[in-house]
């Protein structure tokens, strides 16, 4: 089912922030939200400094805590990367607050949107691009729900008993709220202005979700499959290119990224999302190359994707057939993992793996077992 926080990406984008929507986020949650009253700020406690959002998978799936207790995901509606990108994880209720109180509100998970920002929580300096996005994102959300900056708190302020949590570490929340209030009033300072829609040569700013000839030019310059669709594979290639050229690895192709691309001149004057459809290109069914979509079953069974999920199977994994068709192979790996998790310890042979997909009741049966 679709949950209520479907407005999140639009609100953040209108604030000029970088947004990456995770597959299946609209239908992801532990249940519906109540009335949204505010925002709780967190840090992830992750040390993988070479990556902008290394905790993303854990935030989606959940985590095994001390003593083996499982805290199921999603663990926050939003993840905030070190590069200032907001990753949209869930539109429903999430496991992020625990026991606590802020402004008389004790229903943390039901009443507060959770933002998990990448930081080790042990002295890592917060990049200004991330802090700026944190403040602007919180302000945009509070403005949308009609709440003041007082309804933003740190997990360390909400959690009971006091002192149980320290996140977000090294952020003075009183100062944070004051800056958020200034931004909401239109008097605050924005450290990282909005990337212009076009550069001085009329090359469009491109990001995930864009389509068209400009995207194909970009993909050719990156040396990847030029299908004209800016998906997860293209975004990963852009981030890699930006790191190699000492640019902010935000996955957005703006003026500085175009300047570094060898074929940038070809993109002058091209639109990011032309009204006309892309010219037809031959499709490669069931291709496993990164960035290429895995198409529907040719026999018309309704099965789609890497392991040919039926519609009911897709639903049980928290997604839909339509969503899977739009994913690239690497996007689908999360759902492959979720599908095989119940079979852990039972797949002794390659035949068992095949049966887990084709005929699960036959897993562990001898080769002489009849199927049909």
Beta strands, then each sheet from edge to edge (+ up, - down):
strand 1: 18-21
strand 2: 38-43
strand 3: 62-64
strand 4: 70-72
strand 5: 78-80
strand 6: 85-88
strand 7: 112-117
strand 8: 152-154
sheet 1: 1+ 6+ 5- 7- 2- 8-
sheet 2: 3+ 4-
end
